[in-house]
């Protein structure tokens, strides 16, 4: 039986019990009671609507596996209790509910049915009429692509927009002068919870799992700052990323192929710990823990988590009284590889966004100048430019000209409030140039090619 109860924070706790056979396999579907009143829970034959729910394998694994691996640190980080590991959440009282586990999110969808077998307790005090079950609930996993479109609501928080390194310096200087701003180095879980107060509130009001929230915060450049939020923008991220890459290059042997390196979680933590003072010294920044959190978020954005460490418990928690526990609870134990293509793409995008149009040779030079001199990963420029530009040839010099263009620009420049039709999108693209390579055009058609057809068939 799955019964829910409302929390003050707007989320809904889910208390779950499963009837199992001797081989521990579930033999009964669950019943769900959404938004119950105290009367309806004690007397379920009232106006409460019931639905059968079959748990997918991912949830069964979460329910039966006491070791939640790296998610255990994330749960501790956000003070998620044992009973709060599984929650029914919705962005509002009228929006679609989701079931969240420590690591995944499932959208509750309704499928009507006309033929089912119900196994119910027939005692008069708890009997439930067959017609109370009018639909079947499907738990549909939220995919990474769907998760990436989730926009975090920051309207309830003060947001500090940090566009440049000077903005960060101003924030740190303000912190030293304003006694009401407390951003101490977290050395206990209680202090860490205070540091992450705003993101804990975001977790409570957003229908995503704690692990998925971590991903969204990184992808949307959002950093906790007590009860407020810091938003990291391009120029600051570029400065931070340069310090990280310089520290990374110092940490590996000089004859190491940068394209082949992998890092353990302790190595990632060590690079962050060394990059922070490097950044502070280079830009004359006052001390403040927000710098560590910004460096961590930027670094994790450009790392690919490749494998989980066998030792994924909490036994590596710093034991000294003065230790900073933030990195332990933020960096999942495992192995990482730098996403060099994503780094180059970020730098290329920031250059083109500022210049709008560049000769390809000049762009390649600017990419190299924007990164540490000995950071030389291999990359294919056509892959880097896909989806953020289109190219033309200068008639006089024959040089390739790169023009900044994104799907978001095309959507914003669409004259009508209605979504563009394929014909309108093709008209816009061919007004920019008369001949396109299929690979170059494809990223600009994803929103109008709803069936995901190949471009040659879509045309």
Buried (B, 14 or more C-beta within 10 A) or exposed (E): BBBBBBEEEEBBBBEBEBEEEEEEEBEBBBBBBBBBEEEBBEEBEEEBEBBBBEBBEBBBEBBEEEEBBBBBBBBBBBBBEEEBBBBBBBBEEEEEBBBBBBBBBBBBEEEEEEEEEBEBEEEEEEEBEEEBBEBBBBBBEBEEEEBEEBEBEBEEBEBBEBBBBEBBBEBBEEBEEEEEBEBEBBBEBEBBBBBBBBBBBBBBBBBBBBBBBBBBBBBBBBBBBBBBBBBBEBBBBBBBBBBBBBBBBBBBEEEEEBEEBEBBBEBBBBBBBBBBBBBBEEBEBBEBBBBBBBBBBBBBBBBEBEEBBEEBBEEBEEEEEEBBBBBBBBBBBBBBBBBBBBBBBBBBBBBBEEBEEBBBEBBBEBBBEBBBEEBBBEBEBEEBBBBBBBBBEEEEEEEBBBBBBBBEEBBEEBEEEEEBEEEBBBEBBEEEEEEBEEEBBBBBBEEBBEEEEEBEEBE
